Amino acid sequence: MRSIVSIICIALSLGFIDAASAPAYAQGAAKGASGLPLPRFVSLKSRRVNMRIGPSTDYAVSWMYMKSGMPVEIIQEYENWRRIRDADGTEGWVNQALLSGERTAVAAPWMRGKGKDVFVNMRREAQSGAAVIARLEPGVQISIGECNGDWCRAHTGQVTGWVSQGEIWGAYPGEAFK
């Protein structure tokens, strides 16, 4: 088992496989140069963030984010640069100073454009039978306070409640944190 995890960690760090295709047990095993786990979710700190094709300001800008707080996934580290992936699967390099440890998520980005009656329910309590207190359109950004492995306590606008972890992008299945 240890040798399989080592091989997967090496393949992740060299970019031969991406974190989404790695087995779940390997996701907690890899550590970046910072000593923090790879992959991991963070958010954009700044309102304007340049994504580059390589880990330096010498590389061209491939994309510019125009909204702070967007969740991104760090998938690789090189010195003070982080290779990130967004909810749409776009990948590139961002300076670590432009990232925050604050956890945010996007409500079911994979459901955008699937119809006007598609929503993610925010519930009063962390259970599927609890009262619905808000209906979130796919793509809505939320702040996450904690996750218990199945549900995340989330906040958007004036509403705070619980959303199913399987209906957001910004927390891994089974991940728990406070």
Buried (B, 14 or more C-beta within 10 A) or exposed (E): EEEEBEEBBEBBBEEEBBBEEBEEEBBBBBEBBBEEEBBBBBBBBBEEBBBBEBBEEEBEEBBEBEEBBBBBBBBBBBEEBBBBBBBEEEBBBBBBEBBBEBBBBBBBBEBBEEEEEEBBBBBEEBEEEBEEBBEBEBBBBBBBEBBBEBBBBBBBEEEBBBBBBEBBBBBBEEBBBE
